[in-house]
Amino acid sequence: MERESQSQRLELEQSSRRDFLKRGGKVAAVSALVGTVVPRVHAAEDNTIRLALIGCGGRGSGAAANALSVPDSGPVKLFIMADLFENRIALSHKALSKEFGEKVDVPPERQFLGFDAYKKAIDCLRPGDVAMLTGYAAWRPVQLEYAVEKGVNVFMEKSFACDVPGVRRIMEAGEEAEKKNLKIAAGLMFRHSPARQEINRRIRDGQLGDIQLIRGYRMHPVGFLGKKPADVKELHWQVRNFIRFFWVSGGLYAEMDIHQIDEICWVKDALPVTAMGIGGRAPSNTDTSQNFDSHHVEYTFADGTKAIFDARYRRGCHNEYAVYAHGTKRAAQFSGHFSRPATHIFKDQRCNEDNIDWQAERDPFTEWQAEWNVLIDAIRNDRPHNEAKRAALSNLADIMGRASIHSGKLVTWDEAWASNFQWCPGVDTMTDDTPPPLEPDEQGRYPAPSPGEWTEL
């Protein structure tokens, strides 16, 4: 298949992963799925990297689009698809087939459905292929462990675990992958932005002076969860609305804000030792989910440096998506809009557009595309590439903040790391007949944190 035109590529790169399926149109018919295991295929004569897309929603489909768009990479094919829900596979398959034609080679016998579909998908891969773990964070640790056991490379989306035991499993699987020389890419894609890499180099060179304060913001509307329709299965409702439930995704703060938390740790080149958080819901909030709509965390590092992070997910309020760093000499904006990273160094502490002293060039690829360019290159040329540990540690910093917000208590790194709390201890062996971990009250609302009374570590 010929490479897509320049205009098509730019259109793709300027679109968020989660919007990919919207561009693919609606599904006219749902493809038939089978539950049988396809034997592992051996094809030493062909250097095609085969992808197993495990989680076929917007993020997963967008990631597959990036994988199939790596320039000058040699042959890459989408070969297997798996999901908990039939319609997600069908919609994703239609959209990706329309976009990439023969690069999508997933007949019904390589489409797998159900809680154990990830095993069937990974069993079809060969050494050198990639398991794309792009579904729900609740199953990220067990899926990563299985992929590493089977000796295949991994791309895993954020977030990586819902609780601390899951974080430790991610790290342990990453260590096993290191022993096997497997490549693991983690979906903290901003680490692959040349603009952010360059400003980070300048920060390390001392152009801001000693870092005194880091500020992060993620403020934009996120729709609330309504009451479950009577004809929808409770377990399916919770999984489909994953960002609304702590046991499926870690919740809104852990799932959405890990990017800014990771950038804060990257700027400081350290991990926080404490987190103190505040959060809540507006009186008018009708959300039935477990989430707060406003979050604030003050992170403290070992040398006393502070980082603050604010998130608000309400309409009619100030919106902002950025990370700033303040040094003894001057300030910088480390990041901004998704596809137009506002990466500047200012003349002093005033973070205004008319006060910019240096500005990074625009990245040649979106961060999503860049992370796949790096992964495929590492596989083709056997370069070291294992982001599991760094991803897990940023995830733990994220969980620290969430736990402090929800409990109303100061949380230390050591306390968080030692936690054995699990949202859903039996999640690895869940089936479609497993009772849902949560039940709504008579108003259709799910248990939400009450600071001073809530515990999640």
N, C-alpha and C positions, 0 to 999 in steps of 0.2 A: 504493500500500500504506500502511495506517495505521501510524503510529509504534508501536513496541513499547510494551507497558505499562511503567509505572515499575518494577514488580518484575522484569520481564524485563531491563530496561536495567541495573538494579543488579546482577543476577546476571551479566550479560555483563561489566560493568565490573570486577567483583570476581574475574573469572577471568583467568588468564594467557593470552596469545595462543597459547602452545604447547598449551594444553588445549582449544582451540576444537574441533578435530576429534573429540576424545573425546566431546564433547557431541552430535556429529552422528550418532553410531551407526556401525555397520559398513556397508560397501557391499555391496549384494546383487548388483549386476552392474556390470561395468566398461563405461563408455560408449565408443563407437567414436570414434577420433581420426583426423584426416586430416592429411596433410602438405602440402596445397596452400596457396598464399598467397591470402588473401581480399583483394580490392581495397580500398583506402582508401575509407571511407564519408564522404561530405560531407553534412552536415545543418545548414546554417547557420540553418534555421528553428527548430532545437531547441537549448536551452541545457543539455542533459544533459551532465554530465561523465562520460566513459566511462573505465573502469578496465581495464587489462590486467594480470592477476595472473600474474607471471612467477616461479614458485616457489610451489607450492601445498601446502606442508607446513603444520604448525601455526602457525608464525610468519606465513606469508603469508596463510593463511586468517583468522587473527586480525586482521591488518592490514586485510584486505578488510572484515571485520565492522565495524571501527572506521570505515573510510571510508564505509560504507553507513549508519552511525549518527550522522553529523555532524548536529546539530540545526539546523533552519531553514536548510539549505544550498542549497536548490534541488535539482533532480533529479540523482542520482548513480546510475550503473548499473555493475555488473560485466559487462563485454562480451566479454572475451577471457581465456582461461586457457592457460598454457604451463608445461611441466615436462619433466624428463628421464624421468619415470616415469609410466606410464599410471595406475596405481592411485592415485597422489597426486592427480591431476586429478579422478578419479572420486569419491574420498572427499571432497575439498574441495567439489566441485560439489554433491554431495548435502547436505552439512552446511549450506552457505551458502544453498542453495535452500530448505531447510527453515526456516531462520532468517529469510530476507529475501524469499522469494517472488518477485514480479515484478521486484524490483530486480536479480535475477540473470538475465541474458539471454545465455546462453552455449551456443548449440546446438553439436552436434558439429563443424560446419564452422568454428567459431571456437575450437576446442580443438587445441592444437599440441603435438607431442611431439618431443623430441630436443635435441641440443646447439645447433642453430640455431633452435630454436623461438622464442627471444626476438625474432629479426628478424621472423619472420612475425607475431608478436603486435604488435610496435611498428608495423609497416607498416599495421595495421588502424586505428590511432589517428589522430585529427585534432588540429590545434592546440587547446590548452586541455584536452586529455585528460591522463591520468596513466598512465605506465608504472610499475608496482610491481615493483621489483627486490628480491624477497624470497627468492631462492634461495641459492646458495652464493657466498661471498666471492671464490672463485677467478675467477668470471666477472663480478663486479660492475664492474670498470673497463671492460671491453669493452662490456658492456650499457649502462652509463651513456653512454659515448661514442656509441653508436649512437642512443640516445634523444635526446641533445642534437643530433646530426647531423640527425635527423628532425624536430626542433622540437617535442618534447612535454615536458610537465612530468614530474617524477620523484619518487617516494618510494623510497628505498633503505634496506634494513635494515642493521643492523650485523652483523658488522664489514664494513669497506668494501674492504679489500685484505689479502692474505696476506703481502705483502712490500713493501719500500720503492718499487721501481719502480711497483707498483700504486697506492701512495699518491700518487705524483707524477701518475699518470694521472687519478686522481680529482680532484686539484686543477686540473689542466689542463682537464678536461671541465667542471668548475665555472666556470672562467673563461670558457669558450666559452658556457656557459649564461647567464652574466651579460650577455654581449654581445647575446644573443637575448631577454633578458627572460623566460627560463624560470624556473620555480619548482622548487627542489630541496629536499626534506625528507629529513633523515637520521635514522635510527632511534635516536638518543640521546635518548629521549623524556623523561628526567628534566629536561632543560632547559626543558620546557614545564609543569612543576609549579609552580603559584602559590605553594605553601608553600616550595619551594626558592628560587624567585625572590625571595620576601620575605626569607628569612633571608640570602640573598646580598646583598640591598640593605642589610640591617642590618650585615653584615660590612663592606661598603664604607663605611658611615657611621662605622665605628670602634667599634661596640659591643663588640667582642671585644678591641680594642686592635690592636697589630701582630701579624699571624699568625706564630707561631713554629714550629708543627708541625701537619701534617695526617695523619690516620690513616684508612686504608681497609681494609675486611675483606669478604671473600666466602668463607664457610666453610659448606659443606653437602655432603651426599653426592651423588656423581655415579657412576652405574654404570660398571663397567669393560667393555671390549670383549673378547668371547670370540673363539674361533677361527672363521674363516670356514667356513660350511657348504660342502660339496663341490659342491653344485648351484648355487651363486651365483657369478656372474661377478665376477672380481677387481675390475675397474674399478667396477662397480656397487656392490660391497661398500664400497669406499673412499668413493665419493661419498655413498651413503646414510648412512654413519657419519661424516659430514663433520667433526664436532667432534673426531674422533680422529686426523685426518690434517692435517699442516701445509699441504700443497699445496692442500687443498680449502677450509679455513676459517682457516688460521693457527694452529689448535690450540686447546686448552681455554683457555689463558691469554689469548690474543689475542681469541678469540671471546666468552668469558664476561665477562672482567674489564674490558672497555673502558668499561663504565658507570662503575665506580668511578674508573678512571683519568681519564675525562672530568670527573667531579665534582671530583676533586683539582685538576685544571687550572683548573676554573671557580672554585673557592674561592680559589685563589691568583691568578687572573687572569693566568696566565703558563704557559709551557711549560718543562719541566725541561731542564737543560743536561747532566746526567749521570744514569745509572741503574746501580746495583750490585745484582745479584740472586743469590739462593741458592734452590735447589730440588732436588727428588729424589723418589724413590719409597720407600715402606715396604718392608722385606724380604718381607712377606707379599703384596705387590702382584702379582696375576696378570694384570694388564691387558696385552693384546697390542698396544695402540695405541702412538702415539708420545709420549703425554703423561706428564708428572710428575703426582703427586697433591698435592704441596705446593709453594708458591711464596712467596717473599719478595723484595720490591724496595724499596730506598731510593732515592728520587728526590731530586735536589738542584736547586734553582732558582738563578738568577743571583745573588740577594742572599744565598745561603747557607741559606735556609729549606729544611727537610727535609720530605718526605712519605714515609710508609712505607705499603706495601700488602702485605697477607697474604691468600693464598688457600689453602684446603685443601679437597679433595674426597674425604673419607673418612668412612665410617660410624663411629659410636661416639665421635666427637670433639665438642668445643665447636663450635656453629654460630653464625654471626653474619653479618649483612649490613648494613653501615653505613659512613658516613664521618663523622669527627669533625674539628673544627678547634679548635686551642688558640691563643689570643692572649695578649698580655701582661696583659689584664684578666681574662679568663675564657674558658670553652670553650663549644662548641656541638656539637650533633649535627646534621649537615647532612642526612642521609638515613637511612632505615631500611628497613622492609618495603616490598615492591613496592607494594601497594595501600593501605597504611596508613603513609604516610611519617612517621616519627618525627623531627620537625623542631623542635628546642628550642635555647634559649640557657640556659645554666646560670649559677648565681650566682657560681661560681668555677671551678676546674679539675676538680671532681668531677663526672663524667658519670653521675649517678644520678637516678632518677626523682623522688626526694624533694628534689632540689636544683634543680629547673627554675624559672627566672625568667620565661621567655616561651616560649609554645608556639604554633606556627602552626595556623591552622584547617585542617580537613581539606579536601583538594582537591575541587572539585565534580565533576571527571571523573578517570578514571585518566589517567596520563601518556600511555598509548598513544592514548586518545581525544583528549586535548588536542592532541597533535601533528597529528592529522588535522583537528581543528577549525581550527587555525592555517593549515594548508596549503590547505584548501578555501576559506577566507576570502581568502587571498592570491590564489588563482586567480580567484575571483569578482570581487574588488575591485581586482585588479591591484596588490597591495601587494608590495614587495620581499621576497623570501624565497629565500635560497640558502645552505644549510647545508653545502655541499660542502667548503669550505676548513676550517672548524672541525672537521668530522667527520674529515677526512683528518689534520689535525694531532694530534688526540687518538689516532687510529689509530697514528700514528708514535710517540707517547709510549708507547703500549701495546707496539708492536713493539720499542722500545728495551729495555723491561723484560724481555720474553720472551727477546731475544737475550742479555742479560746473565745471566739465569737459566741458559740453556742452555749458554752458553760459559764461564761462570765468570769473565768479565772485566768491568771497568768499561766502559760504553758511553757515548759522548758523543752529544749531539744532532747535531753536525756530522758525526760519523762515520756515524751512522745515515742522515742525509739524503743523504749521498753514495753510499750503497750501491747497487750494481747487482745484488746477489744476487737470484735468482728461484728459487722452489721448483719451478716447472714452466714453463719458458720457452715451450713450445708450447701452453699451455692454451687460448688463444683459438681455435685451429683444431682442437681435439680433436674426435673423432667417437666413435661407439660402438665403432669398431674400433681405436681407439688403444690401444697397450699401456699397462697401468697404470704410473704413474710410480714406484711402489714394489712390491717383492715381499717377502713374508714369509720368515722363515727356516724351518728345519725344524720348529721348535716353533710356527709360526704367528704369530710376533711380528714387529713392524715396527721399523725403525731408530728408536732413541730417543736423545736427546742424552746425551753424556758430557762434563760440564763439564771444561774444560782441554783437550779434544780437538775439540769440536764448533764449527763455524762456520756462521753464517747471516746474516752481513752482508757 
